[in-house]
Each structure stands twice: as structure tokens, then as C-alpha cells.
Amino acid sequence: MIQAIQRNTVLFVGLLLAGLIGALAAPALTSPRGAPGPTLFHAESIFGAVVAVLLVLGMLAVIGIVVARFLNAAVGLFVVGAGLFVLTGQLETVQELAFAGNGSRSTLVMLAVETAVWAGLALLMTIVVFALGGPLPDVEPKEYGQPPHPLLSADAFKCAAAGALMLPAIWLIAQSPMKGQMVGTAVAGGVLAGLAGRLFSPHVQPMLVFASPVLFGAIGHLLAMIMLKQPMDEAFVTGNLSRFALPMPIDLAAGSLMGVAIGLGWAKAFLQHEDDPKDVRG
């Protein structure tokens, strides 16, 4: 009972602090038009935005590590994602890009580039939280010996491939650029990726899958660029802008970290773990 109260308290405090910290970076992302720009590359001062976001990510990583120590790494990364959720909730949507950009495909190319950068940041946060917060305790090796490498093994790549489920999630759920819907879409894609990745590769620490849905979101932005047949502002007004262009990079990062953590938790219901290690040999 006492342990449960302690764990819930750590989670609550972690979420509260993450939210407060996530909000700190929003002013640094102000666009040249004076609106809270939706991306780092669209900020009036790109350098200031990058520095602010990196500082916030550093503080969120510390909170995630502490939460991981008391609970597990997946919950720690969920808290990190919650901090980014608060940040992106204060930013504009793709509409700001459509009307403030040059209206060409280059806007979507830059969007894809930044989303890929956020995939790298999500992976970095994952590596740090797993390294200092500890691996997931319920991941069992295939047999005696070293478990699959969490980043460079076939099992890891197989797990990461589940991030492709972010694309159908966007296509099916993203109906409008409203911020809540965008983060919800990213969370849903993350849940599917985390659940499928864990079931596809149950014997590897699921590290890559926290970042891979974001990377597939970048691929979605490139697909939106290919589909763009008119200036971006006109496409937005007429409703011809591809749904793949709607989620912003921080939406995808926040939703992936939170959603994958949830999906990994759901996967436990489908996986059986033997108490005796001998039984794992098969």
C-alpha cells in the first residue's frame, strides 16, 4: 500500500513538473508574425528556439530518469512526452506554416527535416532514460546469454518497423489541424506502434520504437509534399492539403513518447513470462 502511494506520488509530481517545464520553451518559438510558431525552423530566432528546447529536454530527461527509477523507463518517457504535450499545446498548427511560409513544397520539406530531427531527439531521450533509469524488467531474453542489442539487432529493427503504423493512424484519424486532434492522432499511432512492436519483438528492449513513429511522421510529410498540387495556403483553404501534413513535429514527438509507453503497457496482457528462466529456453 505504501509503495503504491509512493509510486503514484512520484508519477503525479513528475507529470506536474514536466508540464511546468514544457511550457517554458513556448515563448522561444515565436514566429516572425508574432504567433507561437509550430516548429523550431519557423521561429523568429532559430538559435534561441533550439537552445530553449534543448534546455527543456535536458530538464525533462532528469524528471524521466527519476520516474523511471521508481516505476520503469516506459513511464519515465511517458512523463517526458507529457511535458512536450504541454509545450505543443501552446503552439500554432499547420495553418501558421501555410500562411506564413512561401507557399511552396520547400515548406513541407523543411517540416520533414525537422520531424526527422525530433525523431533523433526522441531516440536520444530514450537512450538516456533507459541507460540511467534502468531497462524494462519484463523483457526476457530468448535464451541464456546476451539479449538482442536494443539498437543494432534484427529484433530491434523489427520492433522499430512497427512505427510505420503512425501513417495509417494519421490517415484515418487526422481530420482537422486542431491541436488536440493532432496530439491524439500521434498518441494513437504510438499506442499501435508500441503494442505491435512489443508483440513482434518481445525479447528486445523496445527503445527504437519510441522514436520510429516520429521518423515515419517525417516520411508522411514528404508524402504530403509529393501530393501538393497547388500553393500550400490555397491547399489549406480548399481542404486539399494532405492529412500527412497536419501533425507538427512536436505533436509527433509528444504523442509517440506517450503512446508507445501506453502500447507497451497494453502488450503485457498478451505476453506470458515464465517465473523459471529454464522455461525460456524452448
C-alpha positions as CSV (number, residue, x, y, z in Angstrom):
1,M,0.0,0.0,0.0
2,I,2.7,2.4,1.0
3,Q,4.7,1.5,-2.1
4,A,1.7,2.1,-4.4
5,I,1.2,5.5,-2.8
6,Q,4.8,6.4,-3.3
7,R,4.8,5.3,-7.0
8,N,1.6,7.3,-7.7
9,T,3.0,10.3,-5.9
10,V,6.2,10.2,-8.0
11,L,4.1,9.9,-11.2
12,F,1.9,12.8,-10.2
13,V,4.7,15.1,-9.2
14,G,6.7,14.1,-12.3
15,L,3.8,14.9,-14.6
16,L,3.2,18.2,-12.8
17,L,6.9,19.3,-13.1
18,A,7.1,18.1,-16.7
19,G,4.1,20.2,-17.6
20,L,5.6,23.3,-15.9
21,I,8.9,22.8,-17.6
22,G,7.5,22.1,-21.0
23,A,5.7,25.4,-21.0
24,L,8.9,27.3,-20.6
25,A,10.1,26.8,-24.2
26,A,6.9,28.1,-25.9
27,P,7.9,31.8,-26.0
28,A,11.2,31.0,-27.7
29,L,9.3,29.5,-30.7
30,T,7.5,32.8,-31.5
31,S,7.3,33.2,-35.3
32,P,8.2,36.3,-37.3
33,R,4.5,37.1,-37.5
34,G,4.3,37.2,-33.7
35,A,2.4,34.0,-33.3
36,P,3.7,31.0,-31.3
37,G,5.3,29.2,-34.3
38,P,4.6,25.5,-34.7
39,T,8.2,24.5,-35.5
40,L,11.8,25.3,-34.5
41,F,12.7,26.2,-38.0
42,H,9.8,28.6,-38.2
43,A,10.8,30.5,-35.1
44,E,12.0,34.1,-35.4
45,S,15.2,33.1,-33.7
46,I,16.0,29.5,-34.7
47,F,19.1,29.5,-32.5
48,G,17.2,30.7,-29.5
49,A,14.4,28.2,-30.1
50,V,16.9,25.3,-30.4
51,V,18.7,26.3,-27.2
52,A,15.4,26.7,-25.3
53,V,14.1,23.3,-26.4
54,L,17.4,21.5,-25.6
55,L,17.4,23.0,-22.1
56,V,13.8,21.9,-21.6
57,L,14.6,18.4,-22.9
58,G,17.5,18.2,-20.5
59,M,15.3,19.0,-17.6
60,L,12.6,16.6,-18.8
61,A,15.2,13.9,-19.1
62,V,16.1,14.3,-15.5
63,I,12.5,14.0,-14.4
64,G,12.0,11.0,-16.7
65,I,15.1,9.3,-15.2
66,V,13.8,9.8,-11.6
67,V,10.3,8.5,-12.6
68,A,12.0,5.5,-14.3
69,R,13.9,4.7,-11.1
70,F,10.7,4.5,-9.1
71,L,8.5,2.9,-11.8
72,N,10.1,2.0,-15.2
73,A,11.6,3.6,-18.2
74,A,8.4,3.5,-20.3
75,V,6.6,5.5,-17.6
76,G,9.5,7.9,-17.4
77,L,9.3,8.5,-21.2
78,F,5.6,9.0,-20.9
79,V,6.3,11.8,-18.5
80,V,8.8,13.3,-20.9
81,G,6.1,13.1,-23.6
82,A,3.6,14.8,-21.3
83,G,6.0,17.7,-20.9
84,L,6.2,18.0,-24.7
85,F,2.5,17.8,-24.9
86,V,2.1,20.9,-22.8
87,L,4.7,22.7,-25.0
88,T,3.0,21.8,-28.3
89,G,-0.4,22.7,-26.8
90,Q,0.7,26.4,-26.7
91,L,1.9,26.4,-30.3
92,E,0.1,27.0,-33.6
93,T,-0.9,24.4,-36.1
94,V,0.0,23.8,-39.8
95,Q,-2.2,26.8,-40.6
96,E,0.6,29.1,-39.4
97,L,3.0,27.4,-41.8
98,A,0.6,27.5,-44.7
99,F,0.1,31.3,-44.5
100,A,3.5,32.4,-43.2
101,G,5.6,30.3,-45.5
102,N,6.5,30.8,-49.1
103,G,3.6,28.5,-50.2
104,S,5.9,26.1,-52.0
105,R,6.8,22.5,-51.4
106,S,10.0,23.5,-49.6
107,T,7.9,24.3,-46.5
108,L,6.9,20.7,-46.3
109,V,10.5,19.5,-47.0
110,M,11.7,21.6,-44.1
111,L,8.9,20.2,-42.0
112,A,10.0,16.7,-42.8
113,V,13.6,17.6,-41.9
114,E,12.6,19.0,-38.5
115,T,10.4,16.0,-37.8
116,A,13.4,13.7,-38.5
117,V,15.4,15.8,-36.1
118,W,12.8,15.3,-33.4
119,A,12.9,11.6,-34.1
120,G,16.6,11.8,-33.3
121,L,15.9,13.8,-30.1
122,A,13.2,11.2,-29.1
123,L,15.8,8.4,-29.6
124,L,18.4,10.3,-27.5
125,M,15.9,10.9,-24.7
126,T,15.0,7.2,-24.8
127,I,18.6,6.1,-24.6
128,V,19.3,8.4,-21.7
129,V,16.2,7.3,-19.7
130,F,16.9,3.6,-20.3
131,A,20.6,3.9,-19.5
132,L,20.1,5.9,-16.3
133,G,16.6,4.8,-15.3
134,G,17.1,1.1,-16.0
135,P,15.7,-1.3,-18.7
136,L,12.2,-2.7,-18.6
137,P,12.2,-5.5,-16.1
138,D,9.6,-7.6,-18.0
139,V,11.6,-8.1,-21.2
140,E,13.1,-11.6,-21.1
141,P,15.9,-12.9,-23.4
142,K,15.2,-15.6,-25.9
143,E,17.6,-18.0,-24.1
144,Y,20.6,-17.9,-21.8
145,G,23.2,-15.4,-22.8
146,Q,23.1,-11.8,-24.1
147,P,19.7,-10.4,-25.1
148,P,19.3,-8.8,-28.5
149,H,21.0,-5.4,-28.8
150,P,18.3,-2.7,-28.3
151,L,19.6,-0.5,-31.1
152,L,21.5,-2.6,-33.6
153,S,19.9,-6.1,-33.8
154,A,17.4,-7.6,-36.2
155,D,14.9,-7.8,-33.3
156,A,15.3,-4.0,-32.6
157,F,14.7,-3.1,-36.2
158,K,11.7,-5.4,-36.3
159,C,10.3,-3.6,-33.3
160,A,11.1,-0.2,-34.8
161,A,9.3,-1.1,-38.0
162,A,6.0,-1.0,-36.1
163,G,6.4,2.7,-36.1
164,A,5.0,2.6,-39.7
165,L,1.6,2.3,-38.1
166,M,1.8,6.0,-37.4
167,L,1.0,6.7,-41.1
168,P,-2.4,4.8,-41.2
169,A,-3.3,6.4,-37.9
170,I,-2.7,9.9,-39.3
171,W,-4.6,9.0,-42.5
172,L,-7.6,7.6,-40.6
173,I,-7.8,10.0,-37.6
174,A,-6.4,13.4,-38.6
175,Q,-9.5,15.2,-39.9
176,S,-8.5,18.8,-38.9
177,P,-5.4,20.6,-37.7
178,M,-6.8,21.2,-34.2
179,K,-4.0,20.7,-31.7
180,G,-5.9,18.2,-29.5
181,Q,-6.8,16.1,-32.5
182,M,-3.2,16.1,-33.8
183,V,-1.7,15.0,-30.5
184,G,-4.4,12.5,-30.1
185,T,-3.6,11.1,-33.5
186,A,0.0,10.8,-32.7
187,V,-0.8,9.1,-29.4
188,A,-3.0,6.6,-31.2
189,G,-0.2,5.9,-33.7
190,G,2.2,5.5,-30.8
191,V,0.0,3.1,-29.0
192,L,-0.3,0.9,-32.1
193,A,3.4,1.0,-32.6
194,G,4.2,0.2,-29.0
195,L,1.7,-2.7,-28.9
196,A,2.8,-4.2,-32.2
197,G,6.5,-3.6,-31.7
198,R,6.4,-5.4,-28.3
199,L,4.4,-8.3,-29.7
200,F,6.6,-8.6,-32.8
201,S,9.9,-8.5,-30.8
202,P,9.1,-9.5,-27.2
203,H,12.7,-10.3,-26.3
204,V,14.4,-6.9,-27.0
205,Q,14.3,-3.7,-25.0
206,P,11.9,-1.6,-27.1
207,M,14.0,1.5,-27.4
208,L,13.9,2.3,-31.1
209,V,10.1,2.1,-31.2
210,F,9.8,5.2,-29.1
211,A,11.4,7.3,-31.9
212,S,10.4,5.4,-35.1
213,P,6.8,6.6,-35.3
214,V,8.2,10.2,-35.4
215,L,10.5,9.2,-38.2
216,F,7.6,7.8,-40.1
217,G,5.8,11.0,-39.5
218,A,8.6,12.7,-41.4
219,I,8.0,10.3,-44.2
220,G,4.4,11.4,-44.1
221,H,5.4,15.0,-44.5
222,L,7.4,14.0,-47.6
223,L,4.4,12.2,-49.0
224,A,2.3,15.4,-48.4
225,M,4.9,17.3,-50.3
226,I,4.6,14.9,-53.3
227,M,0.8,15.2,-53.1
228,L,0.8,19.0,-53.1
229,K,-0.6,20.3,-56.4
230,Q,-1.1,24.0,-55.5
231,P,0.3,26.6,-53.2
232,M,0.2,25.4,-49.6
233,D,-2.1,28.2,-48.4
234,E,-4.6,27.5,-51.2
235,A,-4.5,23.8,-50.4
236,F,-5.2,24.5,-46.8
237,V,-8.2,26.8,-47.5
238,T,-9.7,24.4,-50.1
239,G,-9.1,21.3,-47.9
240,N,-6.7,19.7,-50.4
241,L,-3.7,19.7,-48.0
242,S,-2.8,16.1,-47.3
243,R,-3.6,14.8,-43.8
244,F,0.0,13.7,-43.6
245,A,1.0,17.4,-43.4
246,L,-1.2,18.2,-40.4
247,P,0.7,16.9,-37.4
248,M,3.6,19.1,-36.4
249,P,7.0,17.7,-35.3
250,I,6.5,18.3,-31.6
251,D,3.0,16.8,-31.9
252,L,4.5,13.6,-33.2
253,A,7.3,13.5,-30.6
254,A,4.9,14.1,-27.7
255,G,2.3,11.6,-29.0
256,S,4.9,9.0,-29.8
257,L,6.6,9.0,-26.4
258,M,3.2,8.9,-24.6
259,G,1.5,6.5,-27.0
260,V,4.3,3.9,-27.2
261,A,4.5,3.8,-23.4
262,I,0.8,3.0,-23.3
263,G,1.1,0.4,-26.0
264,L,3.9,-1.3,-24.2
265,G,1.8,-1.5,-21.1
266,W,-1.1,-3.0,-23.1
267,A,1.2,-5.6,-24.6
268,K,1.8,-7.1,-21.2
269,A,-1.7,-8.5,-21.3
270,F,-0.8,-10.6,-24.4
271,L,2.7,-11.8,-23.2
272,Q,3.3,-14.6,-20.7
273,H,6.5,-14.6,-18.7
274,E,7.8,-17.7,-17.0
275,D,9.0,-17.5,-13.5
276,D,11.6,-20.1,-14.1
277,P,14.3,-18.9,-16.6
278,K,14.9,-22.5,-17.7
279,D,11.5,-22.5,-19.4
280,V,12.6,-19.7,-21.7
281,R,15.0,-22.0,-23.5
282,G,12.2,-23.5,-25.5
